[in-house]
Amino acid sequence: MLNKNDIKLDCGLTYRPLILDHKVICDDYLNDLLLNIKLNSTDKLKNNYTLHQLLRCKEYGYVFASDENDIMMMQGIEHFGKGVYRLESRIYIFPNYRSFIWKAVDNYNIIDHYCAKYHNEIKFLFKSREGQNPAGLIQCKKIRPDFFNQDWILHNNILELKYKNNFQWIYYKNNNYKKKDEEYIEQLKYVPTSI
């Protein structure tokens, strides 16, 4: 049954937001999903999928085809402050829809939705991935060259992103030409706190 917040994506799938403006709008179902991941997932990043972690996202939701109980993936857009946003934050692909080589089951249509909705707020946009190399990010350009065009830059070094030992590659786009890329990138880096 369709929900009033559901968005029909160009690829034919449906996106259902569960968190909007850092607030849960669909709590019972979200709690069930998170409990299922906690109890049944063997993913090393399963601790990323707690309510506390997901509320960092400005918006977070899931994608399904025709059966809303057959969820393909979940993802969000995370606001890092001062106009900096991360796409595909806390992405979780349900096991039945995973593949050896990364492919976006929604053809990045959720990213289209986020970029259109938050266009006036986004000054610096990025995607990040763990890995020994940035191959996962390079794959994005193959899937959607119209979106990940020449305006997107693959950062030449892995970053310790926001948290200690959280090393990730980033692919970014600066929409604010008054501020240099490196100024935004510095804002993303983990900064140790002194006691």
Secondary structure, DSSP 8 states (H G I E B T S, - for coil): ---TT-EE-TTS-EEEEEEETTEESSHHHHHHHHHHHHHH---TTGGG-SHHHHTTEEEEEEEESS-TTSEEEEEEEEEEETTEEEEEEEEEE-GGG--SS---TTTTHHHHHHHHHTTTT-SEEEEEE-SSSSHHHHHHHHH-TTTS-TT-EE-SS-EEBSSTT-EEEEEEEE--TTS-HHHHHHHHB------
